[in-house]
Amino acid sequence: MMSVRWQQAWITLLGAAVAVWAGWQVAEGSYGGPALLTMGAAFVLLAKWGVRPETALISVAVFGYILGNRGFAQLMLFPGLPLFVAELALGGTLALLAVRGALTRRLPVRRDALNLAVAAWLVVGGARLVIDLRAQGWWALRDAAVIYYALYFFAGQELGSDPIARRQLLGTLKWALMLLAPVFMLSLVFPLFFQNRLLVQGVPVFFYKADLVATMLAGGVFWFADKASTRSPKPLLQRAGLWLVLAAATAGALFPVSRAAMAGLAGAAGWQMVGRRWRALGALVALLVALATAGLGIELIMGRPLEQTTVYRVGEYAFSVFDLKGTGNYQSYDEAGDTKGRPDDNNRFRLVWWQTVAKETWREHPMFGAGFGYDLASNFVEEYGLSSDLDFNARSPHSIVFTMFGRMGFVGLGLLAGLGIVLMMRTWAAARRDGEELPLWCFGWVILISACFGVVLEGPMGAVVFWTVLGLANASAKPAAAGEKPAVENEAEALHAMAEKV
């Protein structure tokens, strides 16, 4: 039998050989093998510490897509193989959940309306994808991400049912949102450092799309407002920190002047009113007034004209949402004489694309849509006058509504409407209870409303977070205690109560 000393020697030699091989792979620019090796070692340590490996996978995806945004979304562990972090994390998580489900003889599915709506989204969308794969190939699979990312809902729901995994996922969400505003601001102050130094395989790890940053921070506003406004005793320093984070999230939600995020913020605030969360709403209003006053005062003292201040710009963009004909007189958009980004022109961009997709789909394939892989931008490019723009490669018409209609016709609209109705019922029930899950539902609504005006659920930056948050929110729904009458007993009663309220 081998002595302990010899065992240690062999283990040391094997570890050194593996370390040399991993270092050589990294030096050659191949990160797949070393990444899998690191993940395997991490899983062993996590299992030893009582952490579920699937929790780690989902946490990495959520944290990376919130904090890294577009940069993290472009990372590929295997060069030349189009497997991104979202797909790898999802595949690993589903495999682990399948093994765990086989051992426990339990599926990560609940018998409720939201699970049924998400399952229908996956089944019907998956059937459409099978039809389109033969004709469109890779493009069909890429466009169908809007469908299969919904699998993150079941992963989030299953992990949210485990108290330890739930706490870890919520901690990941909290820290990612806390860090997003300062890291985003640093990327604006030091762009060359972020774009030329923080690289993996030549791709910046932190590369931001401002409207997605605003959407994530707008969702975080309700999370931190709920924590900052609670009456539970906390140390003074901790309460001050929560208010500081809330202020940063609120400023970050408005500073990029993303009207989609503003709409999401307003819509989720409505659910706070339904739930009579006046303390959280009061905290948000007070911060908005304080930030607007301070920002406007500083810029005016610095000698900047009122029309060129950030507050004026945010106001113009907020009101431009209702300027469908583009007749507004906007003065803050072209400080440097550049007309790109005019809010009225932005409205026209979306309206022309939406009308083009709607007319084409209605005329040629109204019931089942053009399918995944079809180029929804081809007719729009000519209609909008972009035929000579060789860099235009967008594939989604900046609205989940028109994406689903263009891809799947009225069937797709039915799936989206069904999901929205169930979400309203679930959120209504959560708002009428004195529970802690309402901020999660509000977070989901911010993303969903923003997705109606931008490219959000079609990519992993918004979709991974959206579906995971919905799963966590649904996992937290608990029946009323024995002898206690629930505020809303089922989805049908919730819908009836909403109709009466209106």
N, C-alpha and C positions, 0 to 999 in steps of 0.2 A: 504493500500500500504506500502511495506517495506521501512523503512527509509534508507538514504544513509549510516549511521553508521552500520546498520545491514547488508546491502549488502557488505560493506567492510569486516565485520567480517566473513561472510560466504565464501567470496572469499579467505580470508586469511586462514581459516580452510581447505578449499578444496585444496589450493595450498600447505599447509603443509602436508596434507595427500598424495598428489601426489608425493611430494618431498621425503617423507619417503618411499613410495612404490618404487620409482625409485632408491633410495639409496640401498634398500634391494635387488633389482634385480641386481644391479651392483656388490654388495658384493657377490651374489651367482654366479657371472660369466655370467649372462644373460644380454646381451646388446641390444637385439632387441627392447623390449618395451621402455626402456629409450631413445634409439636412435630415434625411431619413434615419441615419445613425444617431444624430442628436435627439431626434424625436423619440426614437426607441429607448435611449437612455433616460430621457426625461419622463417617459411613461412609466418606466420601472421605478424611478424615484417618486413619482406622483402616486403610484399605487401603494408604495411603502408608506407614504404620508397620508393615505386615505383620500386622495383626490382622484375622481373619475377621469380617465384619459379623454373621454369625449367632451368633458367640461373644458379641458385645456384647449382642445381643438377649436371649439366654438368661441372661447375667450380670445384666442389669438386672432381669429377672423374678425370678430366684433371690434376688438381693440385696434387692429390694424386698419380696418376700413374707416373707422371714425377718425383716428389720428393721422393716418397716412394718406387717406383719400385716394386720389387718382394715381399717385405714385405707387402705393401699396397694391393697388388693383392691377398694375402692370407686371408685378413680380412673377417670374416663372422659375420654379426650382429646377426644371429640366429644359435647358435651352432647345428650342425647336419643337418642343412638345407643348401645344396650347392647353396646358393644365395650370390654372391659376390657383391662388390660395383658396378662394371660395369653393372651387370644385374639389380640391384636395381635402379641405377640412370637412366638407359635406360628405364626401365619399368615406373618409375615415370614421366620421361620427355615425353614419348610417350602418356601417359594418359592425362597429362596436355595439350599437343599440340592437342590431339584429342578433348578435351573439348573446347579449344580456337578456333580450326578450325570449330567445329560445330556452335559455336556462331557467328563467322565471315563468315561462309560459304566459307572457303578458305583452301585448302590443302597445307601443307608445301613442295610442289613439284613445280619445274619449268619445262617449256617445252624447255629443251636444251639437248644436246648430253650427257653431264656428268650425269644428272639426269636419262636419259634413260639407260646409262651403269650401274649405281649403282642399278637401279630398276631391270634390267636383272640379275645382280649378286644375288640379294635377291630372286627373284622369282624362277629362275632356281635352285639355291642352296637350297632354301626352299623346292622345289619339291623333290630334291634328299634326303633331310633330312627326309621328310615324309616317303619315301620308306625305309630308313635305320632304323628308330626308332623302328619298330616292331622287326627287327632282332638283332639290336645292343643295343637298350635301351639307358642308360645313356651315354655310350661312344660315341654314335652317336651325342648326344646333345652337349657333350663337344667339340668334333672335329669340329662341325658346328659353333663354335664361330667365325671362320674365315669368315663366311657368315653373321651372324646376327649382328655382330658389325658394319657392314656398315650402319645400321640404325642411327648411330651417325652422318653420313653425313647429313641427312635430318634435324636432330636436330640442328647441327652447322649452316647449311644454313639458316634455319628459324630464329634462334637467331641472326645470322650475318646480317640479313636484318633489324633488329631493332637497331638503332644507339646506344641506351643506353646499350642494352644487348651485342652488339658487343664490345663496349668499355670495358665492364666488363670482357668478355671472353678473349679479347686480354690482358687485365691487368693481369688476372690469368695466362695466358701463359707466359707473360713476367716475372712475379715474380717467377714462378716455375723454369724457366730456369736460372734466376739470382741466385737462392738459390741452384740449383742442384750441381754445381761444389764445392762450399765450404762445403756443407753437405756431399757430397761423400768423399771428402778428410778427413773430420773429422771422418767418419766411418772407414777409413783406419788407421787413427792414434789411434783412441780409439775404436777398434772393440768390446771389452768386454762390454763397456758401451752401445753401440747400440744393441748388441745381448742379453744382460742380464737385461737391465734396461728399455729401451724404448719398452715395450711389451704391447700388447692388446690380451687377451685370450692366453697368452703364445707365441704369434707371434710377431717378431720384426716389428715395423712399418716402419723402414728404413732398407731395406735389398736389396743389389744391385747386378745386373747382369752387369758386366763391359761393355759388348758390347752394351747393351741397353742404358746405361748412355752415352757412346760415341756417339751413334746414335742421342739421344735427343740433346746433346750439339752441334753436328755437324749441326743439323737443326737450332739451336739457333744462330750459327755463322753468318748466312746470315741475320737473324733478327737484331742482334746487329750491324753487319757491316753496314747495310743500315742506321741505326739510327746514328751511330758514324760518318759516312762519309758524312752525309747531310750538306748542306751549311746553313741551317736555323740557326738563332742566338740562342744560348743556353748559360746559365751561364757557366763559366769556370769549376766550380766544377761538374756540370752535365755532361759536355763533358768528363772530366777526368774519371768520374764514368762509362760512357758508354765504354770508351776505356779499362778500367780495367775489366769490365764484358766481353767484347769481347775477351780480352786476356785470361781470365779464361775459357771461353767457348771453345776457340781454343785449349788451352792446354788440357782441359778435353776431347775434341774430339779425340786427338791423344795419350794421356798418356796411356789409357788402351790397346793400340795397337790392336784395332779392325779393321780388314781389311774391314769388311762390312761397317763400318762407314766411313773409308777412301774412299771407292768407292762411297758412297753416297755424301761425301763432294766434290769429284772431279766431279761427274755428275751434281750436283747442281751448281757448279762453271761454268760449261759449259753454263747453262741457264743465268747466270749473264753476260757471254760474249755475248750471243745472244742479251741480252737487253742493251749491251754497258754500263753496270754499272761499269765503270773503277775505279771510286773512291772507291767503296766497295771492288772490287777485289784488288786494290792497298793496301787498309788498311789490307786486309787479308794476302797478300803476305808479307807486311812489318812486320806484327806480327809474321808470321811463321819464317821469317829470324831472328827476334829479339829473339824469344823464343828458336830457335835452337842454336843460338850463345851463349846466356846466359846459357842455360842448359848444353851445351857441355863444355863451359869454366869452370863452377862451378864444374862439375864432374871430369874434368881433373885436376884441381887444387887440388881437394880432393884426387887425386892419383888413381882414377879408370881407368883401361885400356880402351882404345877407344872402343874395342869390347863389353865392358860391360856397356857402357853408354846408357841412354834412347834414345838419338837421333839416335845412331847406331841401336838400337833395332827397333825403329819405321821405319827406312829406310829399314832394312832387311825384316820386315813384309810387308811393302808396295811393295817391289820388288817380294816377294814370291807369290803374287797373280798370277803372270805369270808362276810360276814354277809348271806346272801341273804334271810333271813326278817325282817331288821330288828329283831333282839332285843337288840342291843348297847346298853350304857349309855354314851353319848358325852357328854363334859363340856366339850370345848374348842370346840365349834361355835358356841355362842351367848354369846360374851363380852359382847355388847351387848344380850342378851335377844332376839335375832332367831333364830328357828328355821329360817329359810331356809338351805338348804345343808347340812342334816343329812345325814351320809353314808348313814344307813339310808333316809331319804326319797329320796335320790339313787338308791339301789339300786332302790327301788320304782318310781321314775319310769322307769328304763330297762327293768326287767323287765316292767312293764305294757305299755309300748310294744312291746317285742320280742314278747311273747306275743300282743298284738293283731295285729301284722303277720303273725306266723307262722300264726295260726289263720285269718285272713282269706285269706291267700294259699293256704294248704293247701286251704281250702274252695272257693274260687272259681276260681283259676287257678294250680295248683301247678307246672305244667311250664314255662310261659313268663312267669309273673308278671303284675302289673297294668300294667306298662309305664311308660315315662317320661312324666311329666306328671300321673300319678295322685297324688292327695293321700293319702299314707300316714299322715297325722296325723288325718284326720277321725274315724275310729272311736276312736282313742286319746284324743282330746280329751274325748269323752263318757265313756269308760271311766275315765279318770283324774280326772274332775270338773273339767275346765277349760272347760266350755261357755261360761261367762260371761267368759272371759279373751280379750278382743278383740285383745290384743297377741301372742298365740301364733302365730307364722308359720314355725316350723321345719318343714322338709320331709323331713328325714332322721332315721331312728330311732336315731341315736347309735350306730351300728355298721355297718361296711361289710358285714358278714355279712348282716344283716337288710335293709340297703339293696339288696344284690344279689338276695336272695331275693324281696323285695317287688316289685322292678322287673322281674326276669327269671326268677323261679322257680328250679327246680332247674337249669336251664341256667346261670343266673347263679352259683349256688353251685358248679357244676362248673368254670366259668371261674376263680372265685376259688380253689378248691381246687387246680386245676392250676397256677396261678401260685404258690401257696404251696409246693407240692411242689417245683417247679423251683427256687424261691428257696432252699429247704432244701438241695437238692443242690449248688447253686452255692456257698452259704455254707459248707457242709461241706467242699467241695474247697478253698475259699480258706483255711479255718481250718487245714487240715492242711498247707498250704504255708506257707513262711516269707515270705509276700508282704506288700505294703503295702496291699492292697485290702480287708482284713478290716474296718477301721473304717468303710469306705463301706457294706459289706454290713450291718454292725451298725446304722449310721444308718438304712438302709432298714427293718430289722426293728423299730427303735424306732417309726418312723412307722406301719408296718403293724399292729403290735400295739396301738398307741394308737388306730388307726382302728377296731379291734374294739369299742371302748368309748366312742367319741366321733365327732363330725362332723369328719373330717380329710381323707379322700380325696375327699369330695364337693365340696370347695371348692378354690380355687387355692392357698391358704396352705399346705396340706399336700401337695396332689397335685403341684404343679409341682416342689417340692423332692424329693418321693419319687421320681417317675419320672426326673427328671434325675440324681439320685444313683445310681439303679439302672443307668442307662445308663453313667455314668462307671465304676461298679464292674464292669460286664460288659465294658466296653472294655479294662479293665486285665487281664483274664484272658488269660494268655499260655501257650502250650504249653511243656512242659519242654524244656530245652536238649538238644542232640543227645547221645545216650548216657546221658541221665539218666532214670531211671524216675520218672514222675509219681506224686504221692501218690494221686491218683484219676484214672483215665484217662477216664472218661466219667460221664454222669449216672446210668446204671444201676448202675455199680459204686459210686458214691457212696451211692445209696439202699440198696444191699445192705450196705455197710459201716455205715451208720447203724442198720439193723435189727439187725445183729449186736451193735453197741455197746449198744443198748438191752436 
